[in-house]
Amino acid sequence: RLSLAHLHQICKPPNPGSPKSPCRPLLPSSNSPQWRSVIRACERRQIPPPTMEQSDGPKRPKLADAADGDEDRLSVLPDDILIHILVKLRGTPMAARTSVLCRRWRDLWKLLPELNFPLGTEPHRIRSALTAHEAPVIHFLVVDLQDAAAESVATWVPIIAPRLFGELFIFNLRRDWDGETGTVELPCFQGADWISLDLDNLGLALPPSGVFAWLTDLCLVAVRMRGSCRLGDIVSSPRCPSLRKLILRDAQVRADIVIHSESLLEIGMDNVLLDHNALGPGILAISSESVLQIDLKNLIGVRQLLVMAPALISLKEKDTTYIADPVDPSQPVANISAPQLTLLEWNARYDRRSVQLGKMAHLQWLHAGQFLVYGSDEDFAHNRIRLLQRFEFIICLDLALYYRKVGSILM
């Protein structure tokens, strides 16, 4: 049962030097970090902060459900201070329940700039809360879903798009996975600066128009890309001019990924399937004057990797499955142009004819993957040797020697 005393206890931890008693002062001590933030908010408004001492002035209102009928010193605070307190609850449903405390608290939750819907919140309640929400701007929104279908997400996502000027996190946990259950159509968040979606293999359709003007971080996990708009079109500079970090993990993409960005600094892709169906394997092409770090791991179905990054200093490529072009097998499977590269991790097969690394005069660290010391896979070892022969001078060389008989790895 939520009470005003409960709110006070959120702001104040128990005093280890005093006996446990229900008759604690309603206001927390100044040593509470949560309450110090309330004091700072009062100072910003240039109003006197609430104190522990009894006032000689008019009596403040009392609540019957406060601890021992102590006077209600929270409700006399300005709205923005009370909203600051409600944000500390870390849960929008709990903040909404403060409406039962007294008329002073009624509907204050509708003005919260930060919303957090914990796991188990029913989708229709999320929609109702967002529809009733009155704050002109949302700075932070977290939604934890369970077994959510795409249709239920689609009912409330468009509501927040015009007002979100901050961070968006959506997590979906599916306990019984029985295939894809629809596609979430993502609207354009023009004011968002951070978007993280973990949809547990729901379909995701990107908006065909609009600019994510302030987006700096985009993280897509466990998504199946659907729709006519390609991922590369969204994350390129014309539609994401401020994007600095792109993470794609456990995803299926039905089109080539072609990125042209003048703002990206970091790109990470892990366990990504480029699935063209009848069109065959896909192309991953990155052209960026700004990118400094590219990490690629477990990419499946790649026909060609193209990287043109004059500022790139770190490239990690591990366990990518390359598939030669069936029409023109002589086409290189990888073409890398990164003259400033200082760290290279290449754990795929290397052949000068199919893997073109370009000039890397500044390379200092080379991670060449595993060598099978004894065994029949001589071609695999020769690939590693050819990679080592590609460079005349390396400061740090990292090799993994694999002895199949004893099953150990020596670095």
N, C-alpha and C positions, 0 to 999 in steps of 0.2 A: 504494500500500500504506500503510495507516494505521499509524502507530507512535506511541509515547509521545513520541519526539523531535518528531514532527509536531505534537503538541498543544502542546509548548513553543514551537515556532516560530510557532504561531497567536497565542500570548500575547506573543511578543517579535519585533519587527521586527529585521532585520539591523543590526548596528552599523556605521555608515558609516566609523568610524575604525579598524576592525580588519580584517585580511585575511579573505577568505572561506575558512572552514575548517569541516569537519564536527565539530570538537571544541569547539563553543561550550558554555558552561555551560548546564545543563538549565533552570535558572530564569531568566526574563527579568529585565532591569534594571528598576529602579523607575521609569524614565522611560516605560515602556510603559503607555498608557492602559488597555489591556485588563487588564494585570496589576494596576494600581492598584485596579480594581474587585474583584479577588480579595482584595487586602489589606484593602479596606474590609469585605468580607464576613467576613474573619477577625476584624477589630476588633469587628464587631457581635456575634460569638460570644465575644469576650473570650478569644481563643486567640492564641498567638504566631504571627505570619505566617512563612511559609517564607523562608529567607535564602539568600544565595549562598555564604556561608562554610561550610567543612567543620566538622562538629560533632565534638567530642571524645567524644561519647557513643556508644551502640551504633550499629553500621552499619545503614543502611536497606537495604531490598531493592533488588536490581538487576534490570534487564531486559536480556535478550540483544539485543533489537531496539532498545534505546535507543542514542543516538549514542555510539559507542566504549565501550559498556558502562558509561557514567556511571551513578551511583546514581539510583534512582527517587525523586525528592523530591515528586512530585505524589501518588502513591498513598497517602502517609501522611496526607494532608489529610482532614478530615471529609467526610462524604457531601455535605452541602449546599454545601461549597466546590467539590467536584468537579462537582456538578451545575451550579453557576454557570459553571464552565469549559466544560462540554459545551454549555450554551446558546450560547456564543460560536461554536460550529461552524456555526450558522445552517442546519442541515440535520438532520432527525431520522434519516434513513438513515445518515449519517456518524456521528452520535452513537451509534447502535446498534452500529456496527462497532467501537467501542472495547471491546466485550466480549471481543475476542480478545487484548487487551493482557495482561491477567492476571486472576486471580480477583477481585482487588479492584475492578476496573472492571465486572465482569459484571452486567448488568441495571440498571446505574445509569441508563441512558437511560429506563427505564420510570418514573422519578420526575421527569422533566423537566416543569416547569410551562409551558414554551413548546415548541410543536411546529411544524415547518416541513417540509412535503413538497414538494420542488422539482418542476419540470416534468419529466415522464417517469416519475414514480413510478407503478407499476401499481396500479389500484384495489384489487385483492385484497391487495396489500401494505399499503395504507393501512388497510384493515379489520383485517388481522392485527395491525398495530402498535397501533392504537387499542384493540383487544380486549385485547392484552397490557399496555397502559399501566396503571400502578397508582397514579399520583398522584391524590389525591382531588379536586384542583382544576386546571383548565387555564386559564391566564391569557391565552394567545395561541396562535392556531391559524391557519396559512396553508397552503392546499392549492392547488397549481397543477396543473390537469388538462389533458389533451390528448385531444380527440375522445371525451370521456366521455359515455356514455349516462346517462339519468336513473336507470335501474335500478342502475347501479354506484354512483352517488352515494347512493342510498337505502339501500344496505347498511351504510354507516358513519356517516351523519349522525345517526341516533338514538342512537348510542353516546355521542357527546360532549355531547348536549344537557343532561343532568343535571349535568355536571361543569364546563361552560364558564362561568367567571365573569370575563369579559374580552372579548377581541376575536376575531372570526371573519372570515376572508377566504377566499373560494372563487372561483377564476378558472378558466374553462374555455375552451380554445382549440380551435376546430374548423377543421381545414384544408380539409376537403371538406364544404361545407354542402349537405345534401340534404333540407332540411325539418326540422320539429320531430321530435325523437327522444325522446318520452316526457315525463313530468312529474315534477319533484322535489317531494316532499311535505315541506315544512319543518316540523319539530317546534317546539314552543314553547321558546325559550331564556330561561328565567326569570332567569338570572343574567348574561346577556351585556349589555355596555354599548355594543358597536359591532359591527354586522353589515354586511358588504359582499359582495354576490353579483354576479358577472359571469359569466353562464351561457351566453353566446353563443347566445341564442335557444332554450334549453331551456324547457319549460313549468315554471311554479312555482305550486304550490298552498300557500296559507297555512293555518296551523293554525286550525281552527274554534273552538278554546277555549284558555284559558290566558292569562296576563298576562306581558308582557315588562317586568318591574318596573323593571329598571335600564337599559334600552336608551335611549341618548342619541343615537346616530347610526345611521341606516339608509340604505344605498345599494344600489339595485337597478338593474343595468345589463344590457341585452340579455336581458330576460326576457319570457316570454309568460304573463300571469296566467291561471291556470286554477283550477278548483275552485269550491266554493260560497261560500267566505269572501272578502269584498271587501277590497280594499286599504284603503279608507277606514275600514273597521271595525277593522282591525289598528292603524293609526297614530293613531287617535283616543285621547283620554285614558283611557277605561275600560280599554283593553288595553295602551297604551303611556304610562303616566302621567309618564314622565321624558324622553320623546323631545324633542330640541332641534333636530335637523337631519334633513331628509328629502330624498333625491336619487333621482329616477327618470329614467332616460335610455335611449333606444333600446328602448322597451318597448311592448308591446301589452296593452291592458286591455279586457276584455269587459264591463265594468260601469261605472256612474257612479262617480266618485271623490268621496265626500262625507266631509270631514274636520272633526271637532269636537275641537279640542285647546286645552288651557290651558297647555301647556309648550313647544310648538314656537316656535323663533326664526327658522328659515330653511327655506324650501321651494324646491327647484329641480326643474324638469321640462323635459326637452329631447328632442325627437323622440319624442313619445308619441302612439300611435294609440288613440283611444277607439273601439273596434270593437264595436258591439252586434249585428252581423249583422242579423237581421230587425227588431231593435228600433230601428235607426237610430242617429244620432249620440248622444253621451252628454253628461253634465253634470259639470262640475268645480266643486265647491262647497267653499269654505274658510271656516270660522268659527273664529276664534281671538282670544282676548284678548291673547295674548302675542307672536304672530308679528311680526317686524320687517322681514323681507325675503322677497319672493316673486319668483322669476325663472321666467318661462314662455317657452319658445322652441319653435317648430315643433310645436305641438300640432295634431293632425289629427282631424277628425271631432267637433268640439266644438259642441254645440247651445246650450249656455249656460254662461257663466262667472259664478259668484257668489262674491264676496269680502266678508266682513264681518270687518274687522280694525281695531279702534279704535287699536291701537298701531303699526300698519304705517307704516314710514317710506320704504321703497323698493319700488316695483312696476315690473317690467320685463316687457313683453309684446311678443314679436316673432314675426312670421310665423305667427300662429295662423290656421288655417282654420276659420271659423265657418260653420255650416250652420243656416239658419233652421228653426224648428219647422214641419214640413209641415202640422200640424193647426192651429196658431195662429201664423201668420207675424208677427203683431204683438208677440209676446213678445220682450222685449229679449234680445239675445245676450250682453250683459255688463252686470252690475250690481255696481258697486264702492262700498263704503262704507269709506273710510279717511280720517277727518278729520285725522289727524296726518301724512299723507303729505308728504314733502319732495322726493322724486325720483320722476318718472313717465317711463317710456319706453313709448310706445304706437306700435307699428309696424303696426297693423292699421287697417282702415277705421274711420272715426268718423262716426257719425250720432247726433244727440241722441235720436232715437226708438228706436234699437236699442242704443246704448251709453250707459249711465247711470253717470256717474262720481261723483255726489254732491258734497258740499262738500269742497273741498281748500284751505282758507284758508292753510295753511302751506307750500304747494308753492313750491319755489325752483328746482328743475332740471327742465326739460322736454326730452325727446328725442322729436322729432316725426317721425322717419324721413326718407324721401326725397321730394323734390319733382322732378317731371319738368318742367324749365324749358320745353322745347319738345316738343310732341307732341300726340297726339290723345286721350290719356287724361285729359281734363279733369275727369271725375268723381273720379278718384283725387286730383288736386291739390285739388279742392274739399273733399274729406274732410280733407286736412291743414289747409286754411285754417279750416275749421269747428272743428277741434281747437284751433288757436291762438286763435280768437275766444272759446273757452270760458273763457280765463283773462285777467284784467285786468292782472296784475303778475307777472313772472317775472324772477328774478335771472339765471339762465343758461338760454339757449335753444340747443339743438343741432339743426341742420338739415343735411341732405345734399342739395345741388343737383345734379341729374343732367342732363348735357347729352348727349343721345343721339348727336348728330352726331360729337362728338369722343371719346365713350366715356370721359370722365373724371368723377370725382366731386370736387367742391369742398366743403369744410366751412366 
